[in-house]
Amino acid sequence: MKRAAYTVLGVIAVMLGAVGIVLPVMPTTPFILAAAALFSAGNPRMHNWLVKTKHFGPFIENYQNGKGVPKSLKYKTLAFLWIMLAISMFFTYKNSILLLILIIVGILVSIHVLSIKTQTSDC
């Protein structure tokens, strides 16, 4: 029963992470890392699938091994985040509360991305 619950929660985390790829107010990284941890506990086959994916696999392995992420990935992530937030802000500039939420989310996600260990060149 526990394994099934971990697997279901892992699938939900992957779906939320996928939404976060295109929706700037939804973070991708925490959901994908949570999915990896949940699959690790509940479904090794799903964990292996996630770790072997082209886009998430190397990031998950480096994060879990404490190697960090490449500096270029951090820059690309921050650029994409703020471009998508700027587009969202353009369409919602009349709603002050939503604009404030977008700015706060952008700042918090930026802090999170910058706080992740940066991969050294020898990794």
SULDA-V510210 format. One record per run of one state. SS is the DSSP state (H for helix, E for strand, C for the rest). FROM is the first residue (numbers start at 1). TO is the last residue. Records with the same first field share a line. If there is no record, write none. Layout:
SS: FROM-TO, FROM-TO
//
This chain:
C: 1-1, 23-28, 43-43, 52-56, 65-68, 70-70, 93-95, 116-117, 119-123
H: 2-22, 29-42, 44-51, 57-64, 71-92, 96-115
E: 69-69, 118-118
//
